[in-house]
Amino acid sequence: MSSAPTQFPVPVKSRLRVTTVAVLAAVAFATLFLLTTATEFVADENTTTVIVAALVFFGLLVFAAAYGRASSQPAKWLIFVVWWGLLVSEEVFSYRSDIAGGAGFSSQAYDQGILWIVALLGLLIIVLKFPEALRGLFKGDYKWVSWITLVSIVSCAYSPNPAFSLAWAFKLTLVVLVMHITLQQIAGMDELRDFLNITVCGFFILVLAPTLRSIFEADPLGEYGSGALEQRFREAPTAISGIAGLLAILCLMLYSPGKRRWPIWVGAIALIIMVGAGGKTGIIAGIFAGLLFYGLLKRFKAVLIFAGVAAVMLVVALKFTALGDYMTNYSQLQAGQSFTGRTGLWEFLLPYILAKPIIGYGFDASRFMAVVHPDTPFASTHTHNSLIEAMYNTGIIGLSLIIMVQVVIVKNLWRTIKLAATPELRFMAVGCLAAFVNLFINGMFNATFGGRPDAPYMMLIGLVVVSIRLRQMSEVEPSRAMAFK
């Protein structure tokens, strides 16, 4: 059994003090003064973004720590904000490094690390105050997440670029430690909903930011293709559709008529973006996961409504947007027979994978495939399949561990669905299972997990935590029910 929820002791004088606000205000005004006077220092737009983003993140950490003390939950909101910060950090800086061309990495790629340091600060506050928070990392179902992280760190030593791999392994370590503490802070359904609300807020930014950039900063050079859709969506359409579909499923899970209506509006926006972005796998995964969600709940009327809404959205998008021309060209080129060239990439990589099947080429080594192997199809910077991604990077060892992580999620959620004593527990478990299926389908054609710890990989780890706690709650509820008989 995994670790039970731990309510850390509340420090003395736990109230939202005026000094906290005063310190934060002083930092804010000092930063504002710096931005308006030190023009030479902040002439670079990226420098200004780093300062402002770090300040906002730091301010949120301060308020979260103060609010946690005042609400007798000193670690809960602080760790939730750290999770949110790590989740959205990839969208604070929009960049595309020309790795395949042999060029150096964009400066924004390194600026993102500043936010990781701020997240580390929040994590250190908790660990130093509550050292027991790190106990049990290699126990229970969570041990598979810890082991895959340890293997990833060790494999950085033989990566084509150890420093680059170690940087992303650092973020993965932060995520795993944050999720371990989050597991201890989720004691019941209220804390679970709070965690999922924070996650939805993060995913909404991950969907909205690239969409707005695509609308206001079109890609006339067609770096993602020559068609109108690719030129408009300067961000990768596949990534936008995948994240938007996952956000829609999370919103369906949180929606409650008469109590929480906002998720249905956010979910509707996510569905529109999912279809509009034109990511084929993301659209299929989002629709299938939605149908599965209502199907497992045996709400067949909702299944028909969801299918009808999805069909109408697809028809409208095909008729009145560039998606129609894109799909026409796609079918004429018969790209579907090779999954847009993915099968050729997988065949190309097979001999290299078999050459080092046990340990692979190092964590996130797939980012350098096109440099190490110049003949790599379409100069890909990942394997376009999460299982192959894990195999290429960390060999059979890493693949086995990532499979065990998925087994834990499915096992816990399915057991919760079968044992759930309350409709809400079952509802949450079904929603999380649909979210996992969405991630898995996307993962078969994208590097969703097994490589760089972006939002989808982070969500997979988050589902481990949620599934563990849901299973524990489903086993406790029947015992409580028997006690009152």
Secondary structure, DSSP 8 states (H G I E B T S, - for coil): -----------SS-S--HHHHHHHHHHHHHHHHHHHH-TTTT-SHHHHHHHHHHHHHHHHHHHHHHHHHHTT-TTHHHHHHHHHHHHHHHHHS-----TTTT----HHHHHHHHHHHHHHHHHHHHHHH-GGGGTTTTSGGGHHHHHHHHHHHHHGGGSSSHHHHHHHHHHHHHHHHHHHHHHHH--SHHHHHHHHHHHHHHHHHHHHHHHHHHHHS--TT-TT-SSHHHHH--S-HHHHHHHHHHHHHHHHHH-BTTTB-HHHHHHHHHHHHHHHHT-HHHHHHHHHHHHHHHHHTT-HHHHHHHHHHHHHHHHHHHHHSTHHHHHHHHHHTTGGGGTTTHHHHHHHHHHHHHHSTTTTT-TTGGGGHHHHSTT-GGG-SS-SSHHHHHHHHHHHHHHHHHHHHHHHHHHHHHHHHHH-SSHHHHHHHHHHHHHHHHHHHHHTTS--SSSS--HHHHHHHHHHHHHHHHHHHHHHHHHHHHHT-
